[in-house]
Amino acid sequence: MSEYLVTGGAGFIGSHIAGALLARGDAVRVLDNFSTGRRENLDFAEGGNRLRIVNGDVRDPRAVEEVASGVDAIFHEAALPSVQRSIDDPAASHAVNADGTVIVLEAARKLGVRRFMYAGSSSVYGDNPSLPKSEEMLPAPMSPYAVSKLVGEYYCQVYARLYGIQTVTLRYFNVFGPRQDPDSPYAAVVPLFIEALAAGRRPLIYGDGHQSRDFTFIDNVVRANILALEAPGLSGEVLNVAMGERVSLLEMLEVLERIMGRPANPEHAPARAGDVKHSLADIARARQVLGYEPGVRMEEGLRLTVTHVLASRDTGKTR
């Protein structure tokens, strides 16, 4: 039985990765300070003796080394998400996303951890008008969040070259799905839209709504991480993880209207600083290197997410 560490494992993406590993029969250690993660995100594994949850911070080298000792690989999902949060408090984003990544990499180096999956971000591409975004493009970050995630990428590549750690950066594009928190002041657009429609409110769109994103269902991201864990010969790789399809916010909202049977009639507010206008991933390299293929299309993912959110509202459980 293999054992893995998932930093930020009580968060949206981290908890899904932890669940997938446990479902395979692996043992999982979760490191999370619960600043944005939720203990209830891990309730699916309650009572399982293959799950160990540690309340700790990636900025604490001692805590990281202790929980990482003896693991076969690390999935580094811990981060302070949100472009807007980073604009409000750039130092905090840098401390967690950049400094925290170095601390986890350093623990991996000292302990001889063989592989390190890093949660990268499509935000590093910035507002380059060229589409689709390919890994060979020169990064052009537009926010402190994007800079902090890019710094983490560069450290992963340096640790691969200097110390032989098999690092794999997966640049996520607009991930959505069950357990994504709609109540945070920095919540992502999909859970906010679903919650607004479910409550009979008008969704709020910053800008004209024609800005487009490559919305990626969580199961596709989890699959990419498992493939990155198992693929032979990877070291210092940077790979886009997405659908490879571009959908505007207004188009996505139309799909939600159809699924939920409710008119949206969105409100509009001025566009926010640091937001990119269009995003679309070239996923050819992930297909080539990992054998990655997005198995859940956007509309199916939205249906699954809506079902989860509505069931959670009925039962009063976490979304």
N, C-alpha and C positions, 0 to 999 in steps of 0.2 A: 504493500500500500504506500503510495506516494503522499507527501504532505507539502502543502503550499501555503504561503502567506499572501493574504489579500489586504493591502493597506486601503483604508477607506471602505472596508468591507461591509459596513452598515449603511452605506450610501446607496443611491439608486443603481448605478452600474455595478459597483462592487458587490452588492448583495446578490445580484443575478449571477455574477461570475462564481461567487462562493456556492450558490445553490447548484450550479451546473457541475462544479467539481465534486460536491458531496453526492450528487446523483450518480456520478461515475464510480463512487466507492472510495474516493480520495479523502484524506484528512485535510482540514482547513483551519488555519489560524487567521483570525481577523484582528487587525489593529485599527482602532477608530477612537477619536476623542469626542465623538457625538456632537460636534458643533453644527454639522449639517446632516450627518447620518442619523438613523433612527434604530433603536434597539429592536423595535417591532418589525423592521425589515428582515430580521433574521429569525422571526418566530417560527417560520416553516421548518427550521431545524431544531426546535426546542427539544431538549432531552437527548439529542444525538451526541454520543461520546467521541465522534470524529470532528466536532467543531469546538474550537477554543476561542473565546472572545476576550480580547484584552483592551481595556480602556486606556489608551495612550496616544501620544502625539508623535507624528513623524519628525517633528523638530527636536525630539528628545533622543539623542544617540543611544543612550543606555537602554531605553525602552525598546527602541527599534532592534538593537543587537540581541536583546533578550528574546524577543518574540520571533526573530528570524533565525535563531540558532537551530540548525538541523533541517531546515526546509530544503526542498528540492528546487524550488523556483519561487519567484515573487511576482505578483500582479500588483503593480503600483498604481492604484486608482485614487489615492488620497489627494485631494486638492481643494482649494477654495474656488468654486465655480463662479461663473458670471462675469461678463465684460463690465457691466455696470457696477458690480461690487468692487472690481479692481480700480475703476475710475474714482469711486468714492474713497477707497483705501488701498492705494497701490502697494504700500509697504507690507501690509498683511498678505496680499496675494503673492508677493515675491517671497516672503518668509516661508509660506507653506509650499508653494508650487515649485520654486527654484531651490531654495535652501533645503527644504524637506526632501526633495528628490536626491540631492547630493548626499544627504545623511543616509537615506535608504540604500543608495548605490554603494556608499562606503561600507555599510554593514554587509552588503552582499559580497564585496571584495574581501573583507576580513574573514568572512565565514565560509568563503568558497562556494557561494550559491551559483549554480550553473547557468540559469537563464532568468532574464528580467524583462517582463512585459510592462511597457510604460504607456499610460493613457495620454496620448498626444491630443492635439486639437486642431481642427481645420482653421481656427482663427489665426494661425500663424501665416496663412496666405494673404491676409489683409484684403484690400479691395482691388486687387489686380483684376483688370477687366477681362483678362484671358480666361476662357472656359473651354474644357473643364480644368480643374486644378490638378496638376500632376506633381509628383514628388520632386521632380527636377526643377520646379520653379523656385526662383529666389524668394525667400520669405519676406513679407512686408507687414509685420504686425502693426495694428492700429490701436491697441489698448495695452495697459499694463498686464492684464491677464494673458493676452497673446504672447507678450514678451516673456513672461514667466514660464509659460509652457514651452516656448522655443528654447529657452535656456536649459530646461530639463532635457529636451531632445539632444542638444549639443553635448551635455554631460553624458548621456547614454552612449553617444558615439565615441566620445573620448575614453570612457571606461571600457568600451569594447576593444578599442585599439591598444590602449596601454595595459590593461589588466586582464584581457581575455574573457570578460563577462559577455555572455551571449545576450545582448540587448536587442529588443524589438520595440520600436515606437509605432503605435497604431494611432493614426490621426483620425479621431472620431468626427463625423459630420452630423450635427443636430440629432442626437440620440433621443428617442422618446419611448415610453412604454409604462407598464404598471410600476407602482412605487415611486414615480417621479413626483416630488413634492409640489403641490400647487399653492401652498400657503406661505412659502418663502417670499420675502420682498424681492428676491431675485429669481423667481420661478421662470422656467422656460415657457415658450409660447403654447405648446400643445396642451399641457395640463391646465394652463390658464384658460384657454379656449373651451376645453371640455367642462371645466368647473363653471364657467360663466353660462354656457348653454344649459347645463344641468340645473342651475339655480334660476334660470329665466332672466339672466342679465345680458346686456350687450357686451360682447368681447371688445377689448381695447387693442387697437393696432397702432403701433408707432410708425408713422410714415404713411404712404399711400396704399400699402398692402401688396404692391407689385414686386417688392423685394422677394427673392426666391432662395430656397434652401434645399439641400439634399437630405430630406428627413429619413432617418435610419432607425428601424425598429430594434429594440434592445436585444432580441434573440440573435439578430445578425451580428451584433457587436460581441456577444458572448461567444458565438461560434468562431469569430475571427481570433479571439483570445485563445481558445482551446487549440485552434490550428497553429497559432504562433508558438504555443507551448510545445507542440509535438513535431513541428516541421524540422527536418535535419539541416544542419549547416548554416543556421541564421546567426548573424552577429553584426550589430550596428545598423540593422535594416530600419527604414522608415516607410510605412505603408498606409495608404488611405483606406479607411473602412467606412463604407457608405452604401447607398443604393445605386449610385450612378445615374440618378434621375433628378431633375430640377422641377420644383413645384413652388408657386408663389403662395404667400400667406392667404390671399383671397381664395385661391384654388383649394388649398387645404381646408379652409373654413367651409367652403361649399361641400366638400366631402363629409365633414362633420355634421353639417346641416342635414344631409341625406341620411347619415347613419342614425342621428338622434331624433330626426323628425321635427326639428325646431328651427325657426328662422333666426339668423344671426344678427343682421342689421348692425354691423360693427360700428363702434365709435373710432375716431381717428385722433391721434395726438402727434405733435412734431416728432420727426425722426430723432433717434438718440445718438449722441456722439459715440464713436467707436464701432457702430454697427456697420457691417458690410452690406452692400446692395444685393449681390448675387453670389451664390455658392453652388458649385457642382463638382463632384469628384470624378476623377479618372481612376477606376478601380482595377485597371488592367494588371498592374504590378502585383496587387494582392491576389488576383486570380492566378497569376503565373507562379508567384513564390509560395503562396499558402494553399492554393486550390480553393480560395474563398469564393463563395457565391451567395449573394443575399437571398435567403430562402423565403423571407416574409416581405411581401410588397407593402407599400405605404397604407393602402386602404384596409388591407387585412389587419395590419398592425394597429391602425386607428380603431377598428372594430374591437379588437382584443383589449385595447386600452380603455375604451369607453365602457365595455362590459365590466372591467375591473373597477373602474372609478364608481360606476353606479352601484355595484354590489357593495363597495366599501362605504358609500354614503348610506346605504340601507342598514348595514350592520354596525356602523359607527367605528369601523376599524380603520387603520391607516390606509391611505390611498396608495 
